[in-house]
Amino acid sequence: QEVIGGEVVTPDMGCGVVSSGSSLYFSKAGLRQLVSWDLDTEWAEFVQFYLRVGGDWAECNQADSREEGVLLQYSNDGGISWGLIAEMYFTDFTKPRFVHYELPLASKTPSTRFRWWQPLHSGEGYDQWAIDDIGGGCGIIGEGKALYFSSPGRREARTVPLDTTNTRSKQDLNVSKNVAFLVVIGVIVQFSTNNGVEWQFLRELDFSSFLEPQVVTIELPPPAKTPYTVFRWWQPQQGKHSAQWALDDVLIGMNDSSRTGFHDKFDGTTPLRHNWYRIQGGEVTVDCLSLDTALTFNSEAIDSESHHTHICNKSSSACRETSSYETTGCN
C-alpha cells in the first residue's frame, strides 16, 4: 500500500542480495516505512521475510543505536494505532537473515495491515536496511500457478490411472505448508493399483519440515510400477489451525526411455480433469503469495478417514484403512 523512504534496487545496489534478485531498499531522508494493504488474517498463522539492517560499506552502513533498528507492527483500525509483533534488533541483522514470526491473536482480524518501520536514523545515506520475500500463508511456492488447499472438509488430490511401469521416480516440486502448530500430521502421499480400493504408503510430508517451499523426490517402489497406478496427496487431519498447503509442478513418469508422462504445472494449459481424477478441498487460485495461482487446504474440519475404520469381508473388494494411513488388504 505504501512505501516511504525506500525503493526497489537490483542486487548490485543498496544492501546487496537479501534473498534473491532485487530487494526493497530504504536509505532516504525522513520517514522510512513499508505498510501493507489491509488483509484478512483470521486464518493466518505467521509472517515471514528476509531482512538486512546495515552492513560494512557506504550504501549499507551499520546502525549504532537500538532506535535505528526496524519494528514489525500491525494495525486493526486503518493505521490509527499500532501493536508490536517483533523488534529486529539493529546488531542482529548486519547480514541477510530469514525471520518467521507467529501472529498474535489480536492481529487476526478481517482487516489487518502490517508495517515495517525504522523509528530513527542518521539521515539520507545512513543506517540503511533492505527487505525481501515477504510472505504469510504458504509463502512463495514457485513460478507460475500452483494447487492450493484451504477449503473446509476433505482435502485430497488424486491422479488419473498412470502407466508407471518404467518410471524411476516421482517429483513433487515446490511443496509448501503453512505453519500449523497443532496439526497432528501433514500430507500423506500414497499410491493405489486397484483404482483407490486400497492405498499404500509412499511418504508423509511432515508439516514442520515444509515451512518453506522445497522440492520433494520420491523413489517409487516396485509395487507402484504398474500400467494403472493412481497417486494421491491426502491431508487426513487439519487440527485447530488452518493448515493450508500447496502443490506445484508435479512430475510423474520420467524414465530412461521416455521424457513424456504426467506433468502438471497448474498453468491452465491442460484442464485439471485430464490429469486429476479428484481434487477435493482445493483449488487452483492466485494465493499463498505465489507468482500465480495455487491449490489450497485450510479448514478446521477433521477428515473422517483418520477416525473411522473400514472393514471388509472375503467377498468384498473393500479394505481396512489403518490409523497409520496405510491400507491393508482383505483376508
MARVEX-537498 format. One line per 3 residues: for each residue z, x, y of N, C-alpha, C. Coordinates in nm, 2 decimals. Layout:
<nodes>
Z:X:Y:Z:X:Y:Z:X:Y; ...
</nodes>
This chain:
<nodes>
0.00:0.08:-0.12:0.00:0.00:0.00:0.00:0.09:0.13; 0.08:0.19:0.12:0.10:0.27:0.24:0.12:0.42:0.21; 0.04:0.50:0.27:0.06:0.65:0.26:0.07:0.70:0.41
0.19:0.76:0.44:0.21:0.81:0.57:0.25:0.96:0.56; 0.18:1.04:0.63:0.21:1.19:0.63:0.15:1.26:0.52; 0.06:1.19:0.44:0.00:1.26:0.32:-0.14:1.23:0.31
-0.21:1.30:0.21:-0.35:1.28:0.19:-0.38:1.33:0.05; -0.49:1.28:-0.01:-0.53:1.33:-0.14:-0.61:1.47:-0.12; -0.57:1.57:-0.20:-0.63:1.70:-0.19:-0.67:1.75:-0.32
-0.76:1.84:-0.33:-0.82:1.90:-0.45:-0.72:2.00:-0.50; -0.73:2.04:-0.63:-0.63:2.13:-0.69:-0.62:2.27:-0.62; -0.72:2.31:-0.55:-0.72:2.44:-0.48:-0.65:2.43:-0.34
-0.60:2.31:-0.31:-0.53:2.30:-0.18:-0.39:2.24:-0.20; -0.32:2.24:-0.09:-0.18:2.18:-0.10:-0.09:2.26:-0.19; -0.03:2.18:-0.28:0.07:2.24:-0.38:0.00:2.27:-0.51
-0.13:2.28:-0.51:-0.20:2.31:-0.64:-0.21:2.20:-0.73; -0.22:2.23:-0.86:-0.23:2.13:-0.97:-0.09:2.08:-0.99; -0.07:1.95:-0.98:0.06:1.89:-1.01:0.07:1.83:-1.15
-0.04:1.76:-1.18:-0.05:1.71:-1.32:-0.19:1.75:-1.37; -0.29:1.70:-1.31:-0.43:1.74:-1.34:-0.52:1.69:-1.23; -0.61:1.77:-1.19:-0.70:1.73:-1.08:-0.63:1.72:-0.95
-0.68:1.62:-0.87:-0.63:1.61:-0.73:-0.49:1.55:-0.73; -0.42:1.56:-0.62:-0.28:1.50:-0.60:-0.27:1.45:-0.46; -0.16:1.37:-0.44:-0.13:1.32:-0.31:-0.03:1.42:-0.25
-0.07:1.48:-0.14:0.00:1.60:-0.08:0.05:1.56:0.06; 0.18:1.58:0.08:0.25:1.54:0.21:0.29:1.67:0.28; 0.23:1.68:0.41:0.26:1.80:0.48:0.26:1.78:0.63
0.23:1.66:0.68:0.21:1.63:0.82:0.34:1.61:0.90; 0.33:1.61:1.03:0.45:1.59:1.11:0.49:1.44:1.11; 0.61:1.41:1.14:0.66:1.28:1.14:0.70:1.22:1.00
0.69:1.09:0.99:0.73:1.03:0.87:0.64:1.07:0.75; 0.71:1.09:0.64:0.64:1.12:0.51:0.69:1.02:0.40; 0.60:0.93:0.36:0.64:0.84:0.26:0.52:0.78:0.19
0.54:0.74:0.07:0.44:0.66:-0.01:0.51:0.53:-0.06; 0.45:0.42:-0.03:0.50:0.29:-0.06:0.40:0.21:-0.14; 0.45:0.16:-0.25:0.36:0.08:-0.34:0.34:-0.06:-0.29
0.25:-0.13:-0.35:0.24:-0.28:-0.33:0.36:-0.34:-0.40; 0.38:-0.47:-0.37:0.48:-0.55:-0.44:0.43:-0.57:-0.58; 0.52:-0.54:-0.68:0.48:-0.55:-0.82:0.58:-0.65:-0.89
0.53:-0.71:-1.00:0.61:-0.79:-1.09:0.67:-0.69:-1.19; 0.80:-0.66:-1.17:0.87:-0.56:-1.26:0.97:-0.63:-1.35; 0.96:-0.76:-1.37:1.06:-0.83:-1.46:1.06:-0.77:-1.60
0.95:-0.73:-1.65:0.94:-0.68:-1.79:0.93:-0.52:-1.79; 0.92:-0.46:-1.67:0.91:-0.32:-1.67:1.04:-0.25:-1.71; 1.03:-0.13:-1.76:1.15:-0.05:-1.80:1.17:0.08:-1.73
1.06:0.14:-1.67:1.07:0.27:-1.62:0.96:0.29:-1.52; 0.98:0.40:-1.44:0.87:0.45:-1.36:0.87:0.60:-1.39; 0.75:0.66:-1.39:0.73:0.80:-1.42:0.62:0.86:-1.34
0.63:0.99:-1.31:0.53:1.06:-1.23:0.55:1.21:-1.24; 0.46:1.28:-1.18:0.47:1.43:-1.17:0.50:1.46:-1.02; 0.59:1.55:-1.00:0.63:1.58:-0.86:0.64:1.73:-0.84
0.61:1.78:-0.72:0.64:1.92:-0.68:0.69:1.91:-0.54; 0.80:1.98:-0.52:0.86:1.99:-0.38:0.87:2.14:-0.34; 0.78:2.18:-0.26:0.78:2.32:-0.22:0.73:2.42:-0.33
0.71:2.54:-0.29:0.67:2.65:-0.37:0.69:2.78:-0.31; 0.59:2.87:-0.32:0.61:3.01:-0.27:0.49:3.05:-0.19; 0.42:2.96:-0.13:0.31:3.00:-0.04:0.30:2.91:0.08
0.22:2.95:0.18:0.22:2.88:0.31:0.20:2.73:0.30; 0.10:2.69:0.22:0.07:2.54:0.21:0.17:2.47:0.12; 0.26:2.54:0.06:0.36:2.47:-0.02:0.49:2.55:-0.02
0.56:2.56:0.10:0.68:2.64:0.11:0.80:2.56:0.07; 0.90:2.63:0.03:1.02:2.57:-0.03:1.11:2.51:0.08; 1.16:2.39:0.06:1.26:2.33:0.14:1.39:2.41:0.14
1.48:2.39:0.24:1.60:2.47:0.24:1.73:2.39:0.26; 1.71:2.25:0.25:1.83:2.17:0.25:1.81:2.04:0.17; 1.92:1.98:0.13:1.92:1.86:0.04:1.84:1.75:0.11
1.85:1.74:0.24:1.78:1.63:0.31:1.63:1.64:0.30; 1.58:1.76:0.26:1.44:1.78:0.26:1.38:1.76:0.12; 1.46:1.70:0.03:1.41:1.66:-0.10:1.34:1.52:-0.09
1.32:1.46:-0.20:1.24:1.33:-0.20:1.33:1.23:-0.27; 1.33:1.11:-0.21:1.41:0.99:-0.27:1.31:0.89:-0.33; 1.34:0.84:-0.45:1.27:0.73:-0.50:1.35:0.60:-0.48
1.30:0.50:-0.42:1.38:0.38:-0.38:1.30:0.26:-0.42; 1.37:0.14:-0.42:1.30:0.01:-0.44:1.35:-0.09:-0.34; 1.26:-0.19:-0.32:1.30:-0.30:-0.23:1.25:-0.43:-0.28
1.34:-0.53:-0.28:1.30:-0.67:-0.32:1.28:-0.76:-0.21; 1.29:-0.71:-0.08:1.28:-0.80:0.03:1.17:-0.75:0.13; 1.06:-0.70:0.07:0.95:-0.66:0.16:0.97:-0.53:0.24
1.07:-0.45:0.20:1.09:-0.32:0.27:1.20:-0.33:0.38; 1.27:-0.45:0.39:1.38:-0.46:0.48:1.49:-0.37:0.44; 1.53:-0.37:0.32:1.64:-0.29:0.27:1.59:-0.21:0.14
1.65:-0.10:0.11:1.61:-0.02:0.00:1.73:0.02:-0.08; 1.71:0.02:-0.22:1.81:0.07:-0.31:1.76:0.20:-0.37; 1.85:0.28:-0.41:1.82:0.41:-0.47:1.80:0.41:-0.62
1.69:0.47:-0.67:1.67:0.49:-0.81:1.70:0.63:-0.85; 1.65:0.73:-0.77:1.68:0.87:-0.80:1.66:0.96:-0.68; 1.73:1.07:-0.68:1.71:1.17:-0.58:1.65:1.29:-0.65
1.53:1.33:-0.60:1.46:1.45:-0.65:1.51:1.57:-0.57; 1.61:1.64:-0.62:1.68:1.75:-0.55:1.58:1.86:-0.52; 1.59:1.91:-0.40:1.49:2.00:-0.34:1.47:2.13:-0.42
1.57:2.18:-0.49:1.56:2.30:-0.56:1.51:2.28:-0.71; 1.50:2.15:-0.75:1.47:2.13:-0.89:1.32:2.11:-0.91; 1.24:2.11:-0.81:1.10:2.07:-0.82:1.01:2.17:-0.76
1.05:2.30:-0.76:0.97:2.40:-0.70:0.85:2.44:-0.79; 0.85:2.39:-0.91:0.73:2.39:-0.99:0.70:2.25:-1.04; 0.57:2.21:-1.06:0.54:2.07:-1.10:0.63:2.03:-1.22
0.67:1.91:-1.21:0.77:1.85:-1.31:0.74:1.71:-1.34; 0.74:1.67:-1.46:0.73:1.53:-1.50:0.87:1.47:-1.51; 0.88:1.35:-1.44:1.01:1.28:-1.45:0.99:1.13:-1.49
1.10:1.08:-1.54:1.09:0.94:-1.61:1.22:0.88:-1.58; 1.22:0.77:-1.50:1.35:0.71:-1.46:1.35:0.56:-1.50; 1.46:0.53:-1.57:1.48:0.39:-1.61:1.51:0.30:-1.48
1.45:0.19:-1.48:1.46:0.10:-1.36:1.60:0.03:-1.37; 1.67:0.02:-1.26:1.80:-0.05:-1.26:1.77:-0.20:-1.27; 1.86:-0.28:-1.32:1.84:-0.42:-1.34:1.80:-0.49:-1.21
1.86:-0.45:-1.09:1.84:-0.51:-0.97:1.70:-0.50:-0.92; 1.62:-0.40:-0.97:1.49:-0.37:-0.93:1.38:-0.45:-1.01; 1.43:-0.53:-1.11:1.34:-0.60:-1.20:1.32:-0.75:-1.15
1.23:-0.76:-1.06:1.20:-0.89:-0.99:1.05:-0.92:-0.99; 1.01:-1.04:-0.96:0.87:-1.07:-0.95:0.80:-1.00:-0.83; 0.88:-0.94:-0.74:0.82:-0.88:-0.62:0.90:-0.76:-0.58
0.88:-0.65:-0.64:0.95:-0.53:-0.61:0.85:-0.42:-0.57; 0.88:-0.35:-0.46:0.80:-0.24:-0.42:0.88:-0.11:-0.43; 0.81:0.00:-0.44:0.87:0.13:-0.46:0.83:0.23:-0.35
0.92:0.32:-0.31:0.90:0.41:-0.20:0.94:0.55:-0.24; 0.85:0.65:-0.22:0.89:0.79:-0.23:0.90:0.84:-0.08; 1.02:0.89:-0.04:1.04:0.91:0.10:1.12:1.05:0.11
1.07:1.13:0.21:1.14:1.25:0.24:1.21:1.23:0.37; 1.35:1.22:0.37:1.42:1.19:0.48:1.41:1.29:0.60; 1.39:1.42:0.57:1.39:1.52:0.67:1.30:1.63:0.63
1.23:1.69:0.73:1.16:1.81:0.71:1.15:1.89:0.84; 1.10:2.01:0.83:1.10:2.10:0.95:0.97:2.09:1.03; 0.89:1.99:1.01:0.77:1.98:1.09:0.64:2.00:1.01
0.53:1.98:1.07:0.40:2.00:1.01:0.38:2.14:0.95; 0.34:2.14:0.82:0.32:2.27:0.76:0.44:2.33:0.69; 0.55:2.25:0.69:0.68:2.30:0.62:0.73:2.19:0.52
0.80:2.24:0.42:0.87:2.16:0.33:0.77:2.06:0.26; 0.65:2.10:0.22:0.55:2.01:0.17:0.59:1.97:0.03; 0.53:1.85:-0.01:0.55:1.81:-0.15:0.43:1.73:-0.19
0.41:1.72:-0.33:0.29:1.65:-0.38:0.33:1.57:-0.50; 0.26:1.46:-0.53:0.29:1.37:-0.64:0.16:1.33:-0.71; 0.17:1.30:-0.84:0.05:1.27:-0.91:0.09:1.18:-1.03
-0.01:1.11:-1.09:0.01:1.03:-1.21:0.13:0.94:-1.21; 0.14:0.86:-1.11:0.25:0.76:-1.11:0.22:0.65:-1.21; 0.32:0.61:-1.29:0.30:0.51:-1.39:0.42:0.44:-1.42
0.41:0.31:-1.48:0.52:0.24:-1.54:0.45:0.15:-1.65; 0.51:0.09:-1.72:0.45:0.02:-1.83:0.40:0.12:-1.93; 0.28:0.12:-1.97:0.23:0.22:-2.07:0.17:0.34:-2.01
0.17:0.36:-1.88:0.11:0.48:-1.82:-0.04:0.48:-1.83; -0.09:0.60:-1.81:-0.24:0.62:-1.82:-0.28:0.64:-1.96; -0.36:0.55:-2.02:-0.40:0.56:-2.16:-0.51:0.66:-2.18
-0.62:0.65:-2.10:-0.73:0.73:-2.11:-0.85:0.67:-2.03; -0.96:0.74:-2.03:-1.07:0.69:-1.96:-1.13:0.57:-2.02; -1.18:0.48:-1.94:-1.23:0.35:-2.00:-1.13:0.25:-2.04
-1.17:0.15:-2.11:-1.09:0.04:-2.15:-1.00:0.07:-2.26; -0.89:-0.01:-2.28:-0.80:0.01:-2.39:-0.75:-0.13:-2.44; -0.70:-0.14:-2.55:-0.64:-0.26:-2.61:-0.49:-0.26:-2.58
-0.45:-0.36:-2.50:-0.31:-0.36:-2.45:-0.24:-0.48:-2.50; -0.12:-0.46:-2.57:-0.04:-0.57:-2.63:0.08:-0.60:-2.56; 0.09:-0.72:-2.51:0.21:-0.76:-2.43:0.25:-0.91:-2.44
0.17:-0.98:-2.51:0.20:-1.13:-2.51:0.31:-1.17:-2.61; 0.36:-1.29:-2.60:0.47:-1.33:-2.69:0.42:-1.35:-2.83; 0.52:-1.34:-2.92:0.48:-1.37:-3.06:0.43:-1.25:-3.14
0.35:-1.28:-3.24:0.30:-1.18:-3.33:0.20:-1.08:-3.25; 0.21:-0.95:-3.29:0.12:-0.85:-3.23:0.06:-0.77:-3.34; -0.07:-0.79:-3.35:-0.14:-0.72:-3.46:-0.29:-0.70:-3.42
-0.34:-0.59:-3.46:-0.49:-0.56:-3.45:-0.54:-0.53:-3.59; -0.63:-0.61:-3.65:-0.68:-0.59:-3.78:-0.83:-0.57:-3.78; -0.88:-0.47:-3.85:-1.02:-0.44:-3.85:-1.09:-0.53:-3.95
-1.22:-0.54:-3.94:-1.30:-0.60:-4.05:-1.30:-0.50:-4.17; -1.34:-0.54:-4.29:-1.35:-0.45:-4.40:-1.45:-0.34:-4.37; -1.41:-0.22:-4.41:-1.49:-0.10:-4.38:-1.52:-0.02:-4.50
-1.63:0.05:-4.51:-1.66:0.14:-4.62:-1.60:0.28:-4.58; -1.49:0.32:-4.65:-1.43:0.44:-4.62:-1.44:0.54:-4.73; -1.53:0.52:-4.82:-1.54:0.60:-4.94:-1.55:0.75:-4.91
-1.62:0.79:-4.81:-1.64:0.93:-4.78:-1.57:0.97:-4.65; -1.47:0.89:-4.61:-1.40:0.92:-4.48:-1.30:1.03:-4.50; -1.29:1.12:-4.40:-1.20:1.22:-4.41:-1.06:1.19:-4.34
-1.07:1.12:-4.23:-0.95:1.09:-4.15:-0.98:0.97:-4.06; -0.87:0.92:-4.00:-0.87:0.81:-3.91:-0.80:0.85:-3.78; -0.86:0.84:-3.67:-0.81:0.88:-3.54:-0.78:0.76:-3.45
-0.65:0.76:-3.40:-0.62:0.66:-3.30:-0.60:0.74:-3.17; -0.70:0.75:-3.09:-0.69:0.83:-2.97:-0.62:0.76:-2.86; -0.53:0.84:-2.80:-0.46:0.79:-2.68:-0.37:0.67:-2.71
-0.28:0.68:-2.81:-0.19:0.57:-2.84:-0.07:0.59:-2.74; -0.03:0.48:-2.68:0.09:0.49:-2.58:0.17:0.37:-2.60; 0.31:0.38:-2.58:0.40:0.27:-2.59:0.49:0.28:-2.47
0.53:0.16:-2.42:0.63:0.15:-2.32:0.76:0.19:-2.37; 0.85:0.24:-2.28:0.99:0.26:-2.32:1.05:0.13:-2.36; 1.12:0.12:-2.47:1.18:0.00:-2.51:1.31:0.04:-2.58
1.42:0.06:-2.51:1.54:0.13:-2.56:1.60:0.06:-2.68; 1.58:-0.07:-2.69:1.65:-0.15:-2.80:1.55:-0.19:-2.91; 1.43:-0.14:-2.91:1.33:-0.17:-3.01:1.37:-0.09:-3.14
1.37:-0.17:-3.25:1.42:-0.11:-3.38:1.31:-0.01:-3.43; 1.19:-0.06:-3.43:1.08:0.03:-3.48:0.96:0.02:-3.38; 0.86:0.10:-3.41:0.74:0.10:-3.32:0.63:0.02:-3.39
0.52:0.08:-3.40:0.40:0.02:-3.45:0.37:0.08:-3.59; 0.34:-0.01:-3.69:0.31:0.03:-3.83:0.16:0.03:-3.85; 0.11:0.14:-3.90:-0.03:0.15:-3.94:-0.04:0.13:-4.09
-0.12:0.04:-4.13:-0.13:0.01:-4.28:-0.28:-0.01:-4.32; -0.31:-0.01:-4.45:-0.44:-0.04:-4.50:-0.43:-0.14:-4.61; -0.54:-0.21:-4.64:-0.54:-0.31:-4.75:-0.68:-0.30:-4.81
-0.68:-0.30:-4.95:-0.81:-0.30:-5.02:-0.84:-0.44:-5.08; -0.76:-0.54:-5.05:-0.79:-0.67:-5.10:-0.78:-0.78:-4.99; -0.84:-0.74:-4.88:-0.86:-0.83:-4.76:-0.72:-0.88:-4.71
-0.62:-0.80:-4.71:-0.50:-0.84:-4.64:-0.39:-0.91:-4.73; -0.42:-0.92:-4.86:-0.33:-0.98:-4.95:-0.21:-0.89:-4.97; -0.24:-0.76:-4.99:-0.14:-0.66:-5.00:-0.17:-0.55:-4.89
-0.06:-0.50:-4.83:-0.07:-0.39:-4.73:0.00:-0.26:-4.78; -0.06:-0.15:-4.76:0.01:-0.02:-4.80:0.03:0.06:-4.67; 0.13:0.14:-4.67:0.18:0.21:-4.55:0.10:0.34:-4.53
0.06:0.36:-4.40:0.00:0.48:-4.36:0.09:0.57:-4.28; 0.14:0.50:-4.17:0.23:0.58:-4.08:0.30:0.48:-3.99; 0.42:0.52:-3.95:0.50:0.45:-3.84:0.48:0.53:-3.72
0.44:0.46:-3.61:0.43:0.53:-3.48:0.56:0.49:-3.40; 0.66:0.58:-3.41:0.79:0.55:-3.36:0.79:0.55:-3.21; 0.85:0.45:-3.15:0.84:0.43:-3.00:0.89:0.55:-2.92
0.99:0.62:-2.97:1.04:0.73:-2.89:0.95:0.85:-2.89; 0.85:0.85:-2.98:0.75:0.96:-2.98:0.63:0.94:-2.90; 0.62:0.82:-2.84:0.50:0.79:-2.77:0.53:0.74:-2.63
0.62:0.81:-2.56:0.65:0.77:-2.42:0.53:0.82:-2.33; 0.45:0.91:-2.38:0.33:0.95:-2.31:0.21:0.93:-2.41; 0.09:0.90:-2.36:-0.03:0.89:-2.45:-0.05:1.01:-2.53
-0.09:1.00:-2.65:-0.13:1.11:-2.73:-0.22:1.07:-2.84; -0.30:1.17:-2.89:-0.39:1.15:-3.00:-0.32:1.15:-3.13; -0.35:1.05:-3.22:-0.29:1.05:-3.35:-0.41:1.06:-3.45
-0.39:1.15:-3.55:-0.49:1.16:-3.66:-0.42:1.14:-3.79; -0.47:1.05:-3.87:-0.41:1.01:-4.00:-0.50:1.05:-4.11; -0.46:1.13:-4.20:-0.55:1.16:-4.31:-0.54:1.05:-4.41
-0.65:1.00:-4.46:-0.65:0.88:-4.55:-0.62:0.93:-4.69; -0.53:0.86:-4.76:-0.50:0.89:-4.90:-0.62:0.84:-4.98; -0.63:0.89:-5.11:-0.74:0.84:-5.19:-0.75:0.69:-5.21
-0.63:0.62:-5.23:-0.64:0.47:-5.25:-0.70:0.40:-5.13; -0.70:0.46:-5.01:-0.76:0.39:-4.89:-0.91:0.41:-4.88; -0.97:0.49:-4.97:-1.11:0.52:-4.96:-1.19:0.43:-5.05
-1.22:0.32:-5.00:-1.30:0.22:-5.08:-1.41:0.16:-5.00; -1.50:0.08:-5.06:-1.61:0.02:-4.98:-1.56:-0.10:-4.90; -1.44:-0.14:-4.90:-1.39:-0.26:-4.84:-1.25:-0.25:-4.79
-1.22:-0.14:-4.72:-1.08:-0.12:-4.67:-1.06:-0.18:-4.53; -0.95:-0.25:-4.52:-0.91:-0.31:-4.39:-0.79:-0.23:-4.33; -0.79:-0.21:-4.20:-0.68:-0.14:-4.14:-0.61:-0.23:-4.04
-0.48:-0.22:-4.02:-0.41:-0.29:-3.92:-0.30:-0.21:-3.85; -0.29:-0.24:-3.72:-0.18:-0.19:-3.64:-0.09:-0.31:-3.61; 0.04:-0.30:-3.65:0.13:-0.42:-3.65:0.26:-0.38:-3.60
0.31:-0.46:-3.50:0.45:-0.44:-3.45:0.54:-0.54:-3.50; 0.62:-0.51:-3.60:0.70:-0.61:-3.67:0.81:-0.67:-3.58; 0.86:-0.60:-3.49:0.97:-0.65:-3.41:0.97:-0.58:-3.27
1.00:-0.67:-3.17:1.00:-0.62:-3.03:1.13:-0.60:-2.97; 1.24:-0.65:-3.02:1.37:-0.63:-2.97:1.39:-0.71:-2.83; 1.48:-0.66:-2.75:1.52:-0.73:-2.63:1.42:-0.69:-2.51
1.36:-0.58:-2.52:1.28:-0.54:-2.41:1.13:-0.57:-2.45; 1.05:-0.55:-2.35:0.91:-0.60:-2.36:0.83:-0.52:-2.46; 0.85:-0.39:-2.47:0.79:-0.30:-2.57:0.64:-0.31:-2.58
0.57:-0.30:-2.47:0.43:-0.31:-2.47:0.38:-0.18:-2.54; 0.25:-0.19:-2.59:0.19:-0.08:-2.64:0.04:-0.09:-2.62; -0.03:0.02:-2.62:-0.18:0.01:-2.60:-0.25:0.11:-2.70
-0.37:0.07:-2.73:-0.45:0.14:-2.82:-0.59:0.17:-2.77; -0.64:0.29:-2.78:-0.77:0.32:-2.72:-0.85:0.41:-2.82; -0.98:0.40:-2.81:-1.07:0.50:-2.87:-1.04:0.51:-3.02
-1.04:0.40:-3.09:-1.01:0.40:-3.24:-1.14:0.45:-3.31; -1.13:0.55:-3.39:-1.24:0.60:-3.47:-1.20:0.61:-3.62; -1.28:0.54:-3.70:-1.27:0.54:-3.84:-1.40:0.57:-3.91
-1.41:0.66:-4.00:-1.53:0.68:-4.07:-1.61:0.81:-4.05; -1.55:0.91:-3.98:-1.62:1.03:-3.96:-1.61:1.11:-4.09; -1.72:1.16:-4.14:-1.72:1.24:-4.26:-1.83:1.35:-4.25
-1.84:1.43:-4.36:-1.93:1.54:-4.35:-2.08:1.50:-4.35; -2.11:1.39:-4.42:-2.25:1.35:-4.43:-2.30:1.25:-4.32; -2.21:1.19:-4.25:-2.25:1.09:-4.15:-2.15:1.08:-4.04
-2.19:1.08:-3.92:-2.11:1.06:-3.80:-2.10:0.92:-3.75; -2.16:0.83:-3.83:-2.15:0.69:-3.79:-2.03:0.63:-3.85; -1.99:0.51:-3.80:-1.87:0.44:-3.86:-1.81:0.36:-3.76
-1.68:0.33:-3.77:-1.61:0.24:-3.68:-1.56:0.32:-3.56; -1.60:0.28:-3.44:-1.56:0.35:-3.32:-1.56:0.25:-3.21; -1.44:0.22:-3.16:-1.42:0.11:-3.06:-1.35:0.17:-2.94
-1.41:0.18:-2.82:-1.35:0.23:-2.70:-1.31:0.12:-2.61; -1.33:-0.01:-2.65:-1.29:-0.13:-2.57:-1.36:-0.13:-2.44; -1.48:-0.08:-2.43:-1.55:-0.08:-2.30:-1.65:-0.19:-2.28
-1.65:-0.29:-2.37:-1.73:-0.41:-2.36:-1.87:-0.40:-2.41; -1.91:-0.28:-2.47:-2.04:-0.26:-2.52:-2.06:-0.33:-2.65; -1.95:-0.35:-2.73:-1.95:-0.42:-2.86:-1.85:-0.54:-2.85
-1.89:-0.66:-2.89:-1.80:-0.77:-2.90:-1.68:-0.74:-2.99; -1.56:-0.77:-2.96:-1.45:-0.74:-3.04:-1.46:-0.80:-3.18; -1.53:-0.91:-3.20:-1.54:-0.97:-3.33:-1.62:-0.89:-3.43
-1.70:-0.80:-3.38:-1.78:-0.71:-3.46:-1.70:-0.61:-3.54; -1.59:-0.56:-3.47:-1.51:-0.46:-3.53:-1.37:-0.51:-3.58; -1.33:-0.62:-3.52:-1.19:-0.66:-3.55:-1.19:-0.80:-3.61
-1.12:-0.81:-3.72:-1.11:-0.94:-3.79:-1.01:-1.03:-3.71; -0.90:-0.96:-3.66:-0.80:-1.04:-3.59:-0.73:-0.95:-3.48; -0.72:-1.00:-3.36:-0.63:-0.94:-3.26:-0.54:-1.05:-3.22
-0.41:-1.03:-3.24:-0.31:-1.13:-3.21:-0.20:-1.07:-3.12; -0.18:-1.14:-3.01:-0.07:-1.09:-2.92:-0.12:-0.98:-2.82; -0.25:-0.96:-2.82:-0.30:-0.85:-2.73:-0.43:-0.90:-2.67
-0.47:-0.82:-2.57:-0.60:-0.85:-2.51:-0.65:-0.72:-2.44; -0.79:-0.72:-2.43:-0.85:-0.61:-2.35:-0.84:-0.65:-2.20; -0.77:-0.57:-2.13:-0.75:-0.60:-1.99:-0.72:-0.48:-1.91
-0.74:-0.49:-1.77:-0.71:-0.38:-1.69:-0.56:-0.38:-1.66; -0.49:-0.30:-1.73:-0.34:-0.30:-1.72:-0.29:-0.16:-1.76; -0.16:-0.15:-1.77:-0.10:-0.02:-1.82:-0.14:0.10:-1.73
-0.20:0.07:-1.61:-0.24:0.18:-1.52:-0.34:0.27:-1.59; -0.42:0.21:-1.69:-0.53:0.29:-1.74:-0.64:0.29:-1.64; -0.74:0.37:-1.66:-0.85:0.37:-1.56:-0.94:0.25:-1.58
-0.92:0.17:-1.68:-0.99:0.05:-1.70:-0.90:-0.05:-1.77; -0.95:-0.11:-1.89:-0.86:-0.21:-1.95:-0.79:-0.17:-2.07; -0.70:-0.25:-2.12:-0.61:-0.21:-2.24:-0.57:-0.33:-2.32
-0.52:-0.31:-2.44:-0.47:-0.41:-2.53:-0.32:-0.41:-2.54; -0.25:-0.52:-2.50:-0.11:-0.51:-2.47:-0.02:-0.60:-2.56; 0.11:-0.55:-2.59:0.21:-0.64:-2.66:0.34:-0.62:-2.58
0.41:-0.73:-2.54:0.54:-0.71:-2.47:0.63:-0.83:-2.46; 0.65:-0.90:-2.57:0.74:-1.02:-2.57:0.87:-0.98:-2.63; 0.96:-1.08:-2.62:1.09:-1.07:-2.68:1.10:-1.13:-2.82
0.99:-1.19:-2.86:0.98:-1.26:-2.99:0.99:-1.16:-3.10; 1.05:-1.20:-3.21:1.06:-1.12:-3.33:0.96:-1.17:-3.44; 0.88:-1.09:-3.49:0.79:-1.13:-3.59:0.86:-1.17:-3.72
0.82:-1.29:-3.77:0.89:-1.34:-3.89:0.87:-1.25:-4.01; 0.76:-1.17:-4.01:0.74:-1.09:-4.13:0.85:-0.98:-4.15; 0.92:-0.95:-4.04:1.03:-0.85:-4.05:1.16:-0.91:-4.10
1.16:-1.04:-4.13:1.28:-1.10:-4.17:1.26:-1.18:-4.30; 1.14:-1.22:-4.34:1.12:-1.31:-4.45:1.05:-1.23:-4.56; 1.08:-1.27:-4.68:1.02:-1.21:-4.80:0.93:-1.31:-4.87
0.81:-1.26:-4.90:0.71:-1.35:-4.97:0.71:-1.31:-5.11; 0.74:-1.41:-5.20:0.75:-1.38:-5.34:0.63:-1.44:-5.41; 0.57:-1.37:-5.51:0.46:-1.43:-5.58:0.49:-1.43:-5.73
0.40:-1.51:-5.80:0.42:-1.51:-5.95:0.29:-1.45:-6.01; 0.29:-1.44:-6.14:0.19:-1.37:-6.21:0.05:-1.44:-6.19; 0.05:-1.56:-6.16:-0.08:-1.63:-6.15:-0.13:-1.63:-6.01
-0.05:-1.57:-5.92:-0.09:-1.58:-5.78:-0.14:-1.44:-5.73; -0.22:-1.44:-5.63:-0.27:-1.31:-5.58:-0.19:-1.27:-5.46; -0.08:-1.35:-5.43:0.01:-1.31:-5.31:0.09:-1.19:-5.35
0.17:-1.14:-5.26:0.25:-1.03:-5.28:0.39:-1.04:-5.21; 0.47:-0.95:-5.24:0.60:-0.95:-5.17:0.60:-0.83:-5.07; 0.63:-0.87:-4.94:0.63:-0.77:-4.84:0.78:-0.72:-4.81
0.80:-0.59:-4.82:0.93:-0.54:-4.82:0.98:-0.51:-4.68; 1.11:-0.49:-4.66:1.16:-0.46:-4.53:1.12:-0.33:-4.48; 1.07:-0.24:-4.56:1.02:-0.11:-4.51:0.88:-0.11:-4.47
0.82:-0.24:-4.46:0.69:-0.26:-4.40:0.58:-0.20:-4.49; 0.61:-0.19:-4.63:0.51:-0.16:-4.73:0.51:-0.28:-4.82; 0.40:-0.30:-4.89:0.39:-0.41:-4.98:0.38:-0.37:-5.12
0.43:-0.45:-5.21:0.43:-0.42:-5.35:0.35:-0.53:-5.42; 0.28:-0.49:-5.53:0.20:-0.59:-5.60:0.28:-0.68:-5.69; 0.22:-0.77:-5.76:0.28:-0.86:-5.85:0.29:-0.81:-5.99
0.40:-0.85:-6.06:0.41:-0.81:-6.20:0.34:-0.91:-6.29
</nodes>
